[in-house]
Every structure is written in structure tokens, then in C-alpha cells.
């Protein structure tokens, strides 16, 4: 790359990455450790840099978000990413301008059985489902508040077990089963401490009691 080429495009590229961060926040991806595929940010930012203000329209964003989640849940950015980078940039721009669906959208598939094997942040799909739980109506058990960027940081939200590990161990449930994403949900640190090692049938009542006591004292 020549110096003049870098100088001409540097600001556009920087703005593309800034817009990419904003779009990830809209999808409830708030921290670097919860980004499903960091590699996917490169074609995302490049697309946004090329589109400029056009990327701010609702119709364009819907296509970008569809492409993004197909890449995440289809787990398509784990290998051979250089080839996918180039294809996605051209195909996504073409799709936005009325062309056919990108390969990443057409090739994406998700087997429901995969949920049983998603157990840690090492998996892009695990982090993706965590973000979607927050985006699509997941609420903290204690406060009943939806999780947005403000509550995420103020309440120290993280992904926690619904049936706690200790309870599962005591009831003979395997580690593979209780650590899957099916038994996880976003919760505040305070809610998780209240839960302790109890089953939902016990701690939900405990949480409700504490809320009632708080309301009565207020």
C-alpha cells in the first residue's frame, strides 16, 4: 500500500471500525471478551467504511445484522478467513445494492443439538447466544430489568448458571450438561450471590421475598 492510499482511506477505515463497535453494542455485545469473532469485525468495518452514511438506514442495517449473525451462529469465521473476508465484503455490498444473498448467509446453518455442546466463551456461538439472550428480552431474575449497556455495566452482568453447579453436582447431573448454554442466562452479580447453590424452585421465592422486604422498608 502506498502512503497516499493510506492517507486517503485512513479516516474512512477508522470511522468504519467506530461504526462497527456501535452496531455490536446495538446487538448487546458490550466487551471485547464477548465478541464472537474478532476476525469478522474486519469485513464489517470495511463494509461500513465503504457505505458511509448509507449504513445508517434501517434496511441496510437489517441486512448487515443478518449477515453478522449468520457468520456467528453458522460458525463460519473459524478458519480460511482471508478468503471469506474478500468474498463477504464484495458480496455483502452487492446484496445491499439489490444483488443475491452473500455466501455467508446462504451457507449458514445451525443444528439445535449444538446447544448441548456450547459450554464456554471459547465458542463464538456461545458468546453469540449470550448476546442474543440480552438483546431479545432476557431480564435479570431479581430486578426484572431488561439488559442494555447501562444495566450491563451498573449491575455487573455476566452469564451464570440457572441451576447452580453445586445443586447439579448434588443431584447427579453431568458437568457437560449443566455447563451448556441451555443452563446459562445473563444475571447481575448480586442476583447470582442470592441464588447461591439453590434450585430455581427455591431461589425464585427467596428473591421475591427480598424484593417484598425492600418495598416494605421503602
C-alpha positions as CSV (number, residue, x, y, z in Angstrom):
1,X,0.0,0.0,0.0
2,X,1.3,3.4,-0.9
3,X,1.4,6.3,1.6
4,X,-1.1,8.3,-0.4
5,X,-3.5,5.4,-0.5
6,X,-3.3,5.0,3.3
7,X,-3.7,8.8,3.8
8,X,-6.7,8.9,1.6
9,X,-8.5,6.0,3.4
10,X,-7.3,6.0,7.0
11,X,-10.1,8.2,8.3
12,X,-12.8,6.2,6.5
13,X,-11.4,2.9,7.9
14,X,-11.2,4.3,11.4
15,X,-14.8,5.5,11.2
16,X,-15.8,2.1,9.9
17,X,-14.4,0.4,13.0
18,X,-16.1,3.0,15.2
19,X,-19.4,2.2,13.5
20,X,-18.8,-1.5,13.8
21,X,-18.4,-1.0,17.6
22,X,-21.7,0.9,17.7
23,X,-23.5,-1.8,15.8
24,X,-22.1,-4.5,18.1
25,X,-23.4,-2.5,21.1
26,X,-26.8,-2.4,19.5
27,X,-26.7,-6.2,19.3
28,X,-25.7,-6.3,23.0
29,X,-22.1,-7.2,22.5
30,X,-20.5,-4.8,25.0
31,X,-17.0,-6.0,25.8
32,X,-14.0,-7.4,23.8
33,X,-14.1,-10.8,25.5
34,X,-17.8,-11.2,24.4
35,X,-17.1,-10.5,20.7
36,X,-17.9,-13.9,19.0
37,X,-15.4,-13.5,16.1
38,X,-12.9,-10.6,16.2
39,X,-12.0,-11.6,12.7
40,X,-15.5,-10.8,11.5
41,X,-15.1,-7.2,12.5
42,X,-12.7,-6.6,9.7
43,X,-15.1,-7.1,6.8
44,X,-17.9,-5.5,8.9
45,X,-15.8,-2.3,9.4
46,X,-14.7,-2.3,5.7
47,X,-18.3,-2.6,4.6
48,X,-19.3,0.3,6.9
49,X,-16.4,2.4,5.6
50,X,-17.5,1.9,2.0
51,X,-21.2,2.6,2.7
52,X,-20.6,5.7,4.8
53,X,-24.0,7.3,5.9
54,X,-25.9,4.7,3.8
55,X,-25.1,2.1,6.5
56,X,-27.3,4.1,9.0
57,X,-30.6,3.3,7.3
58,X,-32.8,0.6,8.7
59,X,-33.0,-1.6,5.7
60,X,-29.2,-1.7,5.3
61,X,-28.7,-2.4,9.0
62,X,-31.1,-5.4,8.9
63,X,-29.1,-7.0,6.1
64,X,-25.8,-6.3,7.9
65,X,-27.2,-7.8,11.1
66,X,-28.5,-10.9,9.3
67,X,-25.1,-11.4,7.7
68,X,-23.3,-10.9,11.0
69,X,-25.4,-13.4,12.9
70,X,-25.2,-16.0,10.1
71,X,-21.5,-15.8,10.4
72,X,-21.6,-16.1,14.2
73,X,-24.2,-18.9,14.6
74,X,-23.0,-20.7,11.4
75,X,-19.5,-20.6,13.0
76,X,-18.1,-19.5,9.6
77,X,-15.2,-17.3,10.8
78,X,-13.1,-20.0,12.5
79,X,-10.9,-20.9,9.5
80,X,-10.0,-19.8,6.0
81,X,-10.9,-16.2,7.0
82,X,-8.8,-14.4,4.4
83,X,-10.9,-15.8,1.5
84,X,-14.1,-15.2,3.4
85,X,-13.0,-11.6,4.1
86,X,-12.8,-10.8,0.4
87,X,-16.0,-12.6,-0.5
88,X,-18.0,-11.1,2.3
89,X,-17.0,-7.5,1.5
90,X,-17.9,-7.7,-2.1
91,X,-21.0,-9.9,-1.7
92,X,-22.4,-8.0,1.2
93,X,-22.1,-4.7,-0.6
94,X,-23.7,-6.3,-3.7
95,X,-26.6,-7.7,-1.6
96,X,-27.2,-4.3,0.0
97,X,-27.4,-2.9,-3.6
98,X,-30.0,-5.4,-4.7
99,X,-27.8,-8.4,-5.5
100,X,-28.1,-12.0,-4.3
101,X,-27.5,-13.1,-0.7
102,X,-23.9,-13.4,0.3
103,X,-22.3,-16.9,0.7
104,X,-22.2,-16.4,4.5
105,X,-26.0,-16.0,4.6
106,X,-26.6,-18.9,2.2
107,X,-24.1,-21.3,3.8
108,X,-25.1,-20.7,7.4
109,X,-26.9,-23.4,9.3
110,X,-27.3,-24.3,13.0
111,X,-28.1,-27.7,14.5
112,X,-30.2,-27.4,17.7
113,X,-28.1,-30.2,19.1
114,X,-25.1,-27.8,19.0
115,X,-26.6,-26.1,22.1
116,X,-25.7,-29.0,24.2
117,X,-22.0,-28.6,23.4
118,X,-21.7,-24.9,23.8
119,X,-20.1,-24.5,27.3
120,X,-17.5,-21.7,27.3
121,X,-16.5,-18.4,25.7
122,X,-14.1,-20.4,23.5
123,X,-17.1,-20.9,21.2
124,X,-18.3,-18.0,19.0
125,X,-21.8,-19.4,19.0
126,X,-21.8,-19.5,22.9
127,X,-21.0,-15.8,23.0
128,X,-23.4,-15.0,20.3
129,X,-26.3,-16.7,22.1
130,X,-25.4,-14.9,25.3
131,X,-25.7,-11.6,23.4
132,X,-29.0,-12.6,21.8
133,X,-30.4,-13.5,25.2
134,X,-29.7,-10.0,26.4
135,X,-30.9,-8.4,23.1
136,X,-34.1,-10.3,22.8
137,X,-35.7,-9.9,26.2
138,X,-33.6,-11.7,28.8
139,X,-34.1,-10.0,32.1
140,X,-32.4,-10.2,35.5
141,X,-34.3,-12.5,37.8
142,X,-34.1,-10.1,40.7
143,X,-34.7,-6.7,39.2
144,X,-36.8,-7.7,36.2
145,X,-35.0,-5.1,34.2
146,X,-34.0,-5.7,30.5
147,X,-30.3,-5.7,30.0
148,X,-28.9,-2.8,28.0
149,X,-25.5,-1.2,28.0
150,X,-26.3,0.8,31.1
151,X,-27.6,-2.1,33.3
152,X,-24.8,-4.3,31.9
153,X,-22.1,-2.2,33.5
154,X,-24.0,-0.8,36.5
155,X,-25.2,-4.3,37.7
156,X,-22.1,-6.2,36.7
157,X,-24.0,-8.5,34.3
158,X,-22.4,-11.8,33.4
159,X,-23.5,-15.2,32.2
160,X,-24.4,-17.6,35.1
161,X,-26.0,-21.0,35.7
162,X,-29.8,-21.2,36.1
163,X,-29.5,-24.5,38.0
164,X,-26.3,-23.8,40.0
165,X,-23.3,-26.0,39.7
166,X,-23.4,-27.2,43.3
167,X,-27.1,-28.2,43.0
168,X,-26.4,-30.1,39.8
169,X,-23.4,-31.9,41.3
170,X,-25.5,-32.9,44.3
171,X,-28.3,-34.3,42.0
172,X,-26.0,-36.3,39.7
173,X,-26.2,-34.1,36.7
174,X,-23.1,-34.3,34.5
175,X,-20.8,-31.4,34.1
176,X,-21.2,-31.4,30.3
177,X,-25.0,-31.0,30.8
178,X,-25.1,-28.3,33.5
179,X,-22.4,-26.2,31.8
180,X,-24.1,-26.0,28.5
181,X,-25.6,-22.7,27.3
182,X,-29.1,-24.2,27.8
183,X,-28.4,-23.8,31.6
184,X,-27.0,-20.3,31.4
185,X,-28.5,-16.8,31.4
186,X,-27.3,-13.2,31.9
187,X,-27.6,-12.2,35.6
188,X,-26.3,-9.4,37.8
189,X,-23.6,-10.3,40.3
190,X,-26.0,-9.5,43.2
191,X,-28.6,-11.9,41.8
192,X,-26.1,-14.6,41.4
193,X,-25.0,-14.3,45.0
194,X,-28.6,-14.5,46.2
195,X,-29.1,-17.7,44.1
196,X,-26.2,-19.4,45.8
197,X,-26.4,-23.2,45.4
198,X,-30.2,-23.5,45.3
199,X,-32.6,-24.7,42.6
200,X,-34.9,-22.1,40.9
201,X,-37.9,-23.6,42.8
202,X,-36.3,-22.2,46.0
203,X,-34.3,-19.1,44.9
204,X,-37.1,-17.5,42.9
205,X,-39.2,-17.4,46.1
206,X,-36.2,-16.1,48.0
207,X,-35.7,-13.3,45.5
208,X,-39.4,-12.4,45.7
209,X,-39.2,-12.3,49.5
210,X,-36.2,-10.0,49.4
211,X,-38.0,-7.7,46.9
212,X,-41.1,-7.6,49.1
213,X,-39.0,-6.7,52.2
214,X,-37.2,-4.0,50.3
215,X,-40.5,-2.5,49.1
216,X,-42.0,-2.6,52.6
217,X,-38.9,-0.9,54.2
218,X,-39.0,1.8,51.5
